[in-house]
Structure formats: C-alpha cells, structure tokens
Amino acid sequence: MKPRIASQYIPLLATAVVLATLYGAGCASFHNFFSLRVLVNLFGGNAVLGVAAVGATLVILAGGIDLSVGSVIGFTSILIATLVEEHHVNPVLAILLGLVLGALFGAAMGCLIQWFELPPFLVTLAGMFLARGLAFVVRPDNLGIHHAFYAERINRDFALPLNSQVSWPFAATCFVTLFVGALWLAHYTRFGRYIYALGGDETSARLMGLPVARTKILTYTVAGLCSALAGVVYTFTTQNGDPAACVGKELEAIAAVVIGGTLLSGGVGYMAGTAMGVLILGLIQTLITYQNLNSWWTVIVVGLLLLLFILLQNVVSSLSGRLDSPGRHG
Amino acid sequence: MTLEASASLLEIRGLSKSFPGVKALEGVDFTVRRGEVHALMGENGAGKSTLIKVLTGVYPRDGGTFRLDGVAIAPRSTKDAESVGISTVYQEVNLIPHLSVAENICLGRQPMRWGMIDWRAMARRAEAALARVDLKLDVHQPLASHSIAIQQLTALARALDVEAKLLILDEPTSSLDAKEVEELFQVLRKLRAQGMGIVIVTHFLDQVYAIADRITVLRDGRLVGEYETAKLPRVELVSRMVGRELTKMKAVERGTEAARHAPAPEVLLELRQFGRPGSIAPLDLTVGQGEVVGLAGLLGSGRTETARIIFGIDRARSGEMWLGGKKTAFRSPRHAIQEGLAFTPENRKVEGVIPHLSVRENIILALQARAGLLRPISRKRQGEIADEFIKLLGISTPGPEQAVMNLSGGNQQKVLLARWLAMQPRLLILDEPTRGIDVGAKAEIEKLVQSLREKGMAILFISSELEEVVRGCQRVVVLRDRAKVGELAGDAISEEAILHTIAGSSHAR
C-alpha cells in the first residue's frame, strides 16, 4: 500500500524535474542564459498562456474541457481596442466590460453543459466558433491601442523596475497574482475542493450532497473570466487588439496543464504544476531560440514532452488503480 | 428520552412511486424504532433501493408521508435528508477516491477560518469522526490508498459526522470479508446502543440474523410484512421474499417421465473446488450431456458469479475445471467460446444484445468472431442462418434486418439465445433467461431448453423463479451467501426443498 501514497505526487515531481533540467541545461549551454532578463521574459512572455492555463486547470480538474479560450482572447482584445480607440471609452471600463462578458460567456457554456447534459467538448467547441466569429464582427482586422493609459500606466507606472535595464512587466504581475489567487481558490476554498470532488466522481459528489450544478457552472464562469483576462493581458503585452489572435491557445493551455501533472480525466492535479507547465513551454521556446533552430522545433518538442507525460500519467494511475471488485449479481 | 418517543423514529405511510411503465412502490408502510437495526429485505425488483432513494430525496415520491421524530419531512436532495438527520452509506463506496480521508469525511462542511479552509481543524474533526467507528489512521492519505473495508468505514464516519438520527446502509457488506463485516457490526451495535435507528439492506441471511432486530420484507413494490427477527424462522423469511408460501405450495409438475429417469448422463463439465474469493466459495459442480442443472439461490447468493468464473469472465483462484475429460481453465470468454461454451447473461441490455444492430447481425456476431475477421461469412449464408433461427425460436420480427432494440424483451432474449445456438455449443449457460419477459415467451423459452437438452446439450440454468427450476432441471445446486449449500436431484427437487436448503437448517435459530 505504501508506494501508492506518493504516487499522486509523481507527475508533479516529474514536472519540477523537467523544469529544473531545462533551466539548468539553458544556463550550462549559454553564458547569458542565467540572467534576470531571461527570467523576466519567461514570465512576461508567457503571461497570456499562464492566465489562460489557470482557467483551463480549473475546468480540467472539474472533469471538463474548454476549447473557447483562444477565441475569447481574440474577442476580448479586439473589443477593448475598438472601444478604446474608436469609441473613446475609458480603458478601465472597457477592460471591466471585457471581463464581465468573458465570465458571462463561460457561465452560459456552463449552464448548457449542466442543464442539458451536453458534452463540454462540443459546447465549448461551439463557443470557440461563436467567440471567434463575434471577434471578427467587432472588427475584421487588428487595431493598435495608443491610449495614454496603455502607454503610460500599464507600461511605465505599473511596471516594476528591477535594475537599470530590466523591469517586471505588469502582464507578469497579472499572471502571478492570478496564479496565487487560483492557488488559494483550489486549495483553501470549499468551491475549490468541490471542483476536485466533481472531477473525481460526479455521481459520488451528488450523493455526498455537494452542490454539483452550482460548482460546474461556476467553474466554467471562472474559466471564461480567465480567458477574458488572458485577452486583457494580450492587449497589455502587444498594445494591440486582434480578432485572429491566439488561435489554438486553448490547446497550448491544455498542454501546459497536462505537463503540469493534472489528469485530463479530472479530479487530480495541482495549480502549482500548471505554473511549472507554462514555464516549461516558455523555456523550450527560449532554448530553441537560443539554439537558432527553426521555431517549429518548439512544437515538436512540446508534442514529445506531452506524449511522455501522458504515458507517465497512465503508468501512475494504473499503479494507484483500485483493486477490481467482483460483480455483484444474482 | 421519553418512552413514546422511543417507539418510532421514522414512520413511512402509504409510500408510492412509479417509473414509466413500472410501479416501483405501492402503498408501502415502513417503521424504524430508535435504537434498533432494521433489515429491509426483498428479491430483485422488490423496491428496496427505490424506497431508500425516495427517503433520501434522490427521487421524488408520488404519494405517502414520512415522519421523522414525529415531524413530517420531505427531503428533496441527499443534502436535505442529511440536514434532517438521515445519513446514507451506499453499496458502492460513494466517495472521492483521490481526495484524502479527511476531505472525504468533511467535504461540504469543512471547518473555515478567515475565509479559508482550516485543514488542521478538518484533520482533527475527521479523526474524531473515525474514532466513532473505531478507526485510527492517517487522515491525510488519499482514500484510494485504503482497502474497500476502510473506505466503507470512512463513508460511515462521514454519515455520522452530521448529527444523524437515522443511518441507512445499502448493502454495506457486499465487498467485505467475514472479519471486516464483524468489525462493521461492532460499530453498528455501538451506534444502536446510543439510540440511533439503523436500516440495513443486505442479501446475506446470516448477517440479518446476526445484527437485525426486526425485518421488513418487500416484494414487487408491496409490503409483505414486518417481523421480529427472533420470531421469524429463516425458511419463513425466504418464502416470504420469494413469494411462495410453504403451506400453499403445490407440487409443480416436473418435466417428462423420460427426463426424470434418464440414465446417468456422461459428464461434460466438472468443477472441483472451483472458486474465487469475493465471488464464490470453492464448489463442486457437474453438468452432463443432455442434462439441465439448475443454480438456485437468492439474489446475491453467487449464481452469476459462478457462471462468470466458468466462462472465464473472472478468473478462478482455486480448484480445477474439467471439460469433456480435459482439464481446462479459461483465460477469457473468447477462449471459453472456442471450447464450445455459450453464456447468455442476465442483463441483456448491458451485456447481451447490441440494440442498434439488426437481428441478423446480432445472431451472426459470435459465429463471425469465432471464424475470425479474415474469413467473413457470406451475406447469403448469414441470411440463411438468421432465417433459420427466427423460425426455430419463433422470433417475432418483421424481418432479419430489423434493429434489435425495436423487439420486445422476450424476442431480444431469443435473439441472444439464437446467437449462441448458432455456435452449436456443447455447454449453454442461461442466466435468468426469462426475466422481464411475458408468460407466453417464458413457456417458449422453457420448451426450447427442453428440446436442446433432448438433443444432448449440457445446460446450466440460473433462475430466481423456483417454479422454473423445479420444472426444468434434473439436478439443482443451491447457493447461499456465495457458497454451495446443497444439491438436489430427481424426485427430491421441489420448491419446498429448495427453500429449506436456501434457508439452511431452519431449526438452527
């Protein structure tokens, strides 16, 4: 029985080992890799993915999936850009509106999944097409944001200077703050634990008297909010709104979640693993850039790594699988 | 506690519940006293599970009243039921395996501190709850790392963590061994002494007589009666469950003269101390060519489990199996089929016919599987086989291309039978072949079994309907609580004899 206890931590441990190995390999191979700038870029450059992956983690932990992430990012970014640049709406207001719409969008998908018992894959696939289409309805091409709020507040006042050359971008602050919040949500709130229970065994959760419907809908709402926030962060990092932005980001987010040790079947995983997963994806990209390799190598390496982790999870879950109980028939 | 309060804790009066096409409960009364263990008994379809699910708010009721402590209640969810003091432990451990023991006990009512879950307080609370069921373990470990027995006790601890007045245990012992059952009963006795009302649903007669103070028997959704355990001999209990009153039991006409006095058949299948822990205790069993051997017993007695280990669905862990004078052990149903065995499972919807495929495709399925995918049976040949069996078994269908799901239950059963007969098996295992089909179809199936026997097929016949077993079998093996308890042959076979065997020595208690 003893080895099973640790088995749940094995994927998380593996993620940490991969992260440390990649970082160590980078530092050993390239003399300027071990620098504050690389580290800051790792967080800043992957903030959009990181924020999206937090939402994806919650949905996957709850036993679901959300394919609408990339489209909602595109929609939110172009909505904010259009409101700010063409309709002269206060940027803070535009951002808030974007977040509220994202949350509502997620809530609507959650309601469909819960009340009509539709498969999350299909509902969020429909959501993906819908949000992408709406993004192009808002504006068919991209639009730079030149408002002073972006130029001065976000990029100058909200950035934390670390030394004379490097400063910590606000996008990275968003990512880290959201991550800490999600950590608290997942491990220190009842709602967070209900997510785990729901993903672990929905029937049991219902029989245990847990609020299954509310939890499921709320999970998709929070995930929608995270997608919209990723859209907001996208406008921070690119100063731009783009209806075609982040196509396929949801798959990258799912990859980060799985590499972070969360089981796609739900109920098992850690928010911390997802953060490491995001950093691993970022590190691979950085390393491949340093190697002067074609960027498509990133995709190949990520694919292989993903495969490795799925195999690992398979081994772990079959190790910790419960004994088969005999049938109980007449 | 006043005297009249101790009279009854839960009173259910006139409870009715229908599902589309089925009256699951009709005017059922049920009373549980404070400080008693009350067994709810009945065969398949009696309505035990429905009663519990209605009481705990999983299903809405159609009619009737519930009173708990004299107050009318109407729980609309498990949470509602818990909040008035009714806690349930289900047969399958309904907890979350990957979460820790502590979380599983406290989920939904975790202690909070400054808006955050107080994990330390939760661990203490879980330890206290486990202490009530005499269990001490590391509550931080995931539930799945513990045995089923511990998981079951954890579920019990969770049920007790709310101020439960009434505890419902739905077949809590089906996956526990004897020692674990005794540990569970220790806990139940302690709770009973504390004045809790406990309802237990179980199929194990020994356990009922070991723990229950009173027994309520249901049959076909109706109340049969409420009895003091000490005043109800086992054989009476069994006869009430199966609905055959001993005094009114007339001799069921047995098969043909020839069948009864047939010469000792050549043994085809022989089991020697064949068994699997948790499924069926090691047993001896033989089936001869041209012989129908019945497996009788109550629900949960191990009938299907026996069929499953013979057919290679579950692997036997002890003993030997001889088939046609050769020692064998099937690794899989596929292997068993190759050796000439056929098995029509009890639950044909789940394990048998494939509803969307046509009658022809369903009949041909096993035959094609044996031939292998590389040697397809020609469409013409398939049609011939299908037509032959539609005629032979009298399957009423517009044609061989009709989807099986559009056929009646009896005809689906015949399609399933046709599939196996097309293989020309040496041994046919029929598990409840007549369940859920109408009387006419039942008679036809019975007739068919006899004609197959006359052609020399060996048949193992599993049925809950004693009448069928008595009428059609040359020998009857009786099971109780997952072990063989007796064997009857020839003229010794009667419903009464089977009942007495199931009940064990009726003078024992």
HADDOCK unambig.tbl for C-alpha pairs under 7 A between the chains (distance, minus, plus):
assign (segid A and resid 1 and name CA) (segid B and resid 145 and name CA) 6.32 0.50 0.50
assign (segid A and resid 4 and name CA) (segid B and resid 145 and name CA) 6.08 0.50 0.50
assign (segid A and resid 5 and name CA) (segid B and resid 141 and name CA) 6.45 0.50 0.50
assign (segid A and resid 5 and name CA) (segid B and resid 142 and name CA) 6.91 0.50 0.50
assign (segid A and resid 5 and name CA) (segid B and resid 145 and name CA) 6.41 0.50 0.50
assign (segid A and resid 188 and name CA) (segid B and resid 116 and name CA) 4.97 0.50 0.50
assign (segid A and resid 188 and name CA) (segid B and resid 117 and name CA) 4.81 0.50 0.50
assign (segid A and resid 189 and name CA) (segid B and resid 116 and name CA) 5.61 0.50 0.50
assign (segid A and resid 189 and name CA) (segid B and resid 117 and name CA) 5.74 0.50 0.50
assign (segid A and resid 190 and name CA) (segid B and resid 117 and name CA) 7.00 0.50 0.50
assign (segid A and resid 197 and name CA) (segid B and resid 96 and name CA) 5.99 0.50 0.50
assign (segid A and resid 200 and name CA) (segid B and resid 96 and name CA) 5.68 0.50 0.50
assign (segid A and resid 200 and name CA) (segid B and resid 98 and name CA) 6.71 0.50 0.50
assign (segid A and resid 201 and name CA) (segid B and resid 96 and name CA) 5.93 0.50 0.50
assign (segid A and resid 204 and name CA) (segid B and resid 94 and name CA) 4.57 0.50 0.50
assign (segid A and resid 204 and name CA) (segid B and resid 95 and name CA) 5.45 0.50 0.50
assign (segid A and resid 204 and name CA) (segid B and resid 96 and name CA) 6.75 0.50 0.50
assign (segid A and resid 207 and name CA) (segid B and resid 78 and name CA) 6.15 0.50 0.50
assign (segid A and resid 207 and name CA) (segid B and resid 94 and name CA) 6.99 0.50 0.50
assign (segid A and resid 208 and name CA) (segid B and resid 78 and name CA) 6.98 0.50 0.50
assign (segid A and resid 209 and name CA) (segid B and resid 78 and name CA) 5.17 0.50 0.50
assign (segid A and resid 209 and name CA) (segid B and resid 79 and name CA) 4.39 0.50 0.50
assign (segid A and resid 210 and name CA) (segid B and resid 108 and name CA) 5.90 0.50 0.50
assign (segid A and resid 268 and name CA) (segid B and resid 98 and name CA) 6.76 0.50 0.50
assign (segid A and resid 322 and name CA) (segid B and resid 144 and name CA) 6.56 0.50 0.50
assign (segid A and resid 326 and name CA) (segid B and resid 278 and name CA) 6.50 0.50 0.50
assign (segid A and resid 326 and name CA) (segid B and resid 279 and name CA) 6.07 0.50 0.50
assign (segid A and resid 327 and name CA) (segid B and resid 305 and name CA) 6.95 0.50 0.50
assign (segid A and resid 328 and name CA) (segid B and resid 300 and name CA) 6.35 0.50 0.50
assign (segid A and resid 329 and name CA) (segid B and resid 299 and name CA) 6.97 0.50 0.50
assign (segid A and resid 329 and name CA) (segid B and resid 300 and name CA) 5.64 0.50 0.50
assign (segid A and resid 329 and name CA) (segid B and resid 304 and name CA) 5.55 0.50 0.50
assign (segid A and resid 329 and name CA) (segid B and resid 305 and name CA) 6.78 0.50 0.50
assign (segid A and resid 330 and name CA) (segid B and resid 298 and name CA) 6.88 0.50 0.50
assign (segid A and resid 330 and name CA) (segid B and resid 299 and name CA) 4.25 0.50 0.50
assign (segid A and resid 330 and name CA) (segid B and resid 300 and name CA) 4.53 0.50 0.50
assign (segid A and resid 330 and name CA) (segid B and resid 301 and name CA) 6.09 0.50 0.50
assign (segid A and resid 330 and name CA) (segid B and resid 302 and name CA) 5.98 0.50 0.50
assign (segid A and resid 330 and name CA) (segid B and resid 303 and name CA) 5.33 0.50 0.50
assign (segid A and resid 330 and name CA) (segid B and resid 304 and name CA) 5.33 0.50 0.50
